[in-house]
Structures are given as C-alpha cells and as structure tokens.
Amino acid sequence: MIAIPVATTSDYEYVKAAFAANRDLFPHIRTDYIYNMIERCNCIVYDGVIIMYNFYKRNNTIGNVVAPKGSCTIKQILNTDKGNGKAGSVLNDFLQWCQKDVYLSVRADNLRAIKFYLKNNFKQVGEINWKNGTIPGHVYYWKCPTQELPCS
C-alpha cells in the first residue's frame, strides 16, 4: 500500500496560503474549515498537491447521487503549481491508498477540472447545484477496482 502523508497542524499555514492564493477557484473555503479538515486527518499535502476528503459512516447525498456508507468524497484538490502534472499522480496515489469508491462534485464551468477528472477515470454520474440553483455542477465517481463487494 502507498503511504500518503496526512497533513498535520504544522501544515496549516501552507494549506491556508495555498487556498488564499487560489481564491478565484475556492472562494467558499474558510480558514476554520481548513483547520478542522487537518485536525480530523482529512487532508493530505503531498508533492505540492492538497486533497481534502471524507470517509462517510452513512449514506451521503451529493446533488442527485447517493454515495453509499463507507465511500470517500473528495472535497477539494489543489495543485499549488498548476500544470506540472503532479496532481494526476498524487490523485492516483490517493485512490490506491484510500481503497474506496470515490465521489466528488465540480462546477459545470470548471472545464479544466472536468477534463482532469475524466482523464483520471472518473465518470459523471449526476448533477448538483449550489447557491440556490444558480451555480450548476456535476457529480463524478471513481470505482475502486479492489473495493470488496458486500455479501449478497
């Protein structure tokens, strides 16, 4: 299994500065949210890429999709050095590490992110809206090839 470095509180200033520098893409990310994700061990900082995620203990609704109990939801991915190609390799390491089916949502106008997710074998499975329906988005899913099937 791949070792993924989970962020610690010593990474907080780095993560906070990275999101502040990308406010145009992440205007909704608050500093208390960043701190809480780090404290709950739901953030990795790896090779200049930040991934915030959750493993859910019950079903989680994302737009019109229900992510089942035990799956992973990626909340944010940020490459601090855009275009260097590291986000894809870090994402793939993360997917191998987490060993769960993964869901995420992205704004419909974020074509760069959509292309990235499709390139990394995510499939669009649903729709989501934010800000009272004024910001449309898509829900994507990645099927873990080693995910154990539930007993039938």
Phi, psi and omega per residue, in radians:
M1 nan 2.528 3.133
I2 -1.340 2.430 3.059
A3 -1.569 2.176 3.130
I4 -1.966 2.221 -3.125
P5 -1.347 1.903 3.082
V6 -1.282 2.355 -3.112
A7 -1.123 2.590 3.050
T8 -2.068 3.019 -3.123
T9 -1.060 -0.377 3.078
S10 -1.223 -0.285 3.086
D11 -1.550 -0.120 -3.021
Y12 -0.952 -0.882 -3.089
E13 -1.077 -0.685 3.112
Y14 -1.101 -0.844 -3.119
V15 -1.128 -0.780 3.129
K16 -1.034 -0.791 -3.141
A17 -1.133 -0.657 3.141
A18 -1.122 -0.761 3.122
F19 -1.245 -0.604 3.093
A20 -1.118 -0.651 3.136
A21 -1.262 -0.252 -3.137
N22 -2.105 0.651 -3.104
R23 -1.016 -0.524 3.134
D24 -1.113 -0.576 3.125
L25 -1.588 -0.473 -3.058
F26 -2.254 1.041 -3.074
P27 -1.210 -0.319 -3.050
H28 -1.579 -0.117 -3.055
I29 -1.436 2.044 -3.141
R30 -1.685 2.730 -3.122
T31 -1.155 -0.599 3.113
D32 -1.178 -0.604 3.077
Y33 -1.093 -0.805 3.123
I34 -1.019 -0.844 -3.116
Y35 -1.069 -0.777 -3.138
N36 -1.113 -0.713 3.119
M37 -1.112 -0.684 3.101
I38 -1.179 -0.804 -3.133
E39 -1.069 -0.596 -3.128
R40 -1.504 0.109 -3.128
C41 1.065 0.665 3.126
N42 -1.988 0.560 3.136
C43 -2.538 2.350 3.000
I44 -2.065 2.591 3.009
V45 -2.224 1.959 -2.969
Y46 -2.534 2.017 3.068
D47 0.988 0.650 3.124
G48 1.427 0.102 3.136
V49 -1.982 2.362 3.130
I50 -1.964 2.259 3.053
I51 -2.226 2.194 3.023
M52 -1.917 2.394 -2.991
Y53 -2.667 2.951 3.041
N54 -2.452 2.554 2.898
F55 -1.854 2.199 -3.048
Y56 -1.710 2.411 -3.139
K57 -1.523 -0.097 3.049
R58 -2.563 2.999 3.121
N59 -0.959 2.503 -3.106
N60 -2.234 2.154 3.138
T61 -1.540 2.218 3.087
I62 -2.171 1.783 -3.056
G63 1.073 -2.174 3.131
N64 -1.744 0.367 -3.135
V65 -2.060 2.451 3.040
V66 -1.853 1.999 3.054
A67 -1.482 2.152 -3.043
P68 -1.233 2.738 3.053
K69 -0.803 2.356 3.105
G70 1.582 -0.199 3.121
S71 -1.394 2.988 3.139
C72 -1.927 2.452 3.017
T73 -2.078 2.108 3.035
I74 -1.418 2.197 -3.138
K75 -1.569 -0.809 3.126
Q76 -2.564 2.556 2.932
I77 -2.270 2.278 3.135
L78 -2.416 2.095 3.015
N79 -1.631 2.061 -3.082
T80 -1.249 -0.227 3.103
D81 -2.264 1.328 -3.041
K82 -0.916 2.451 3.046
G83 1.540 -0.012 -3.112
N84 -1.518 -0.053 3.092
G85 1.444 -0.040 -3.073
K86 -1.324 -0.451 -3.099
A87 -1.063 -0.691 3.139
G88 -1.135 -0.779 -3.136
S89 -1.212 -0.661 3.095
V90 -1.162 -0.738 3.098
L91 -1.038 -0.787 3.141
N92 -1.127 -0.670 3.040
D93 -1.096 -0.741 3.112
F94 -1.058 -0.791 -3.128
L95 -1.083 -0.704 3.087
Q96 -1.152 -0.691 -3.122
W97 -1.166 -0.778 -2.996
C98 -1.308 -0.496 3.065
Q99 0.960 0.641 3.130
K100 -2.384 2.770 2.929
D101 -1.142 2.511 -3.029
V102 -2.179 2.371 3.079
Y103 -2.093 2.709 3.017
L104 -2.796 2.847 3.073
S105 -2.207 2.657 -3.107
V106 -2.583 2.527 3.081
R107 -1.085 2.468 -3.099
A108 -1.095 -0.452 -3.127
D109 -1.557 0.009 3.134
N110 -1.585 1.274 -3.033
L111 -1.112 -0.586 3.110
R112 -1.097 -0.787 3.131
A113 -1.164 -0.731 -3.141
I114 -1.054 -0.802 3.113
K115 -1.060 -0.715 3.120
F116 -1.073 -0.824 -3.118
Y117 -1.156 -0.728 3.112
L118 -1.093 -0.725 3.109
K119 -1.079 -0.506 -3.117
N120 -1.736 0.482 2.981
N121 1.218 0.426 2.976
F122 -1.517 2.588 3.109
K123 -2.086 2.412 3.068
Q124 -1.241 2.229 -3.101
V125 -2.189 -0.069 -3.122
G126 -3.020 -3.031 -3.100
E127 -2.204 2.711 3.103
I128 -2.580 2.719 3.052
N129 -2.371 2.578 3.077
W130 -2.153 2.930 3.062
K131 0.902 1.080 3.111
N132 0.932 0.683 3.074
G133 1.422 0.070 -3.092
T134 -1.517 -0.253 3.121
I135 -2.104 1.792 -3.132
P136 -1.389 2.663 3.109
G137 -2.640 3.114 -3.127
H138 -2.166 2.680 3.038
V139 -1.897 2.317 -3.138
Y140 -2.075 2.723 -3.059
Y141 -2.438 2.429 3.030
W142 -2.153 2.143 -3.124
K143 -1.524 2.097 3.102
C144 -1.215 2.109 -3.100
P145 -1.209 -0.330 -3.128
T146 -1.863 0.060 3.128
Q147 -1.044 2.222 3.103
E148 -1.198 2.426 3.087
L149 -1.422 2.481 3.104
P150 -1.144 2.681 3.111
C151 -1.090 2.470 3.137
S152 -1.842 nan nan
